[in-house]
């Protein structure tokens, strides 16, 4: 009888340890899943400011004025010459001022455009809207 009680208490102790270890594993697994989901959510929701700029921007009121921004921070600037023919030049661009401005660098020099919700505005008032 004594041997049976000792065996039963060993069996119950082992079962309790297995149960506790199983619960700990479940908690750790859930915490890991929640952490992974949180990281993916934050990464997915964080705004990539470069994506906001990449594409073609058309000058309002002048179809010959356009800037094309590429992912690799290069692009092309298009503008009308004196004969109203479109000219273009390679450009580079970089976000400045905590992403509130984009600096467009062409051979004549750099121009800093203010980034608004749906448009770019140059210091001399030229407005560009995104077309694609």
DAGI-V116999 format. One record per pair of residues at least 12 apart in sequence whose C-alpha atoms are under 7 Angstrom apart, sorted by the first residue. I is the first residue (numbers start at 1). J is the second residue. If there is no record, write none. Layout:
i=I j=J
i=I j=J
This chain:
i=49 j=99
i=53 j=69
i=54 j=69
i=54 j=70
i=54 j=71
i=55 j=68
i=55 j=69
i=55 j=70
i=55 j=132
i=56 j=68
i=56 j=69
i=56 j=130
i=56 j=131
i=56 j=132
i=57 j=128
i=57 j=129
i=57 j=130
i=57 j=131
i=58 j=128
i=58 j=129
i=58 j=130
i=58 j=131
i=59 j=127
i=59 j=128
i=59 j=129
i=60 j=127
i=60 j=128
i=60 j=129
i=64 j=78
i=64 j=79
i=64 j=80
i=64 j=86
i=65 j=78
i=65 j=79
i=65 j=80
i=66 j=78
i=66 j=79
i=73 j=92
i=73 j=93
i=73 j=94
i=74 j=91
i=74 j=92
i=74 j=93
i=75 j=90
i=75 j=91
i=75 j=92
i=76 j=88
i=76 j=89
i=76 j=90
i=76 j=91
i=77 j=89
i=77 j=90
i=77 j=91
i=89 j=106
i=90 j=106
i=91 j=104
i=91 j=105
i=91 j=106
i=92 j=104
i=92 j=105
i=92 j=106
i=93 j=105
i=100 j=114
i=100 j=115
i=101 j=113
i=101 j=114
i=101 j=115
i=102 j=114
i=102 j=115
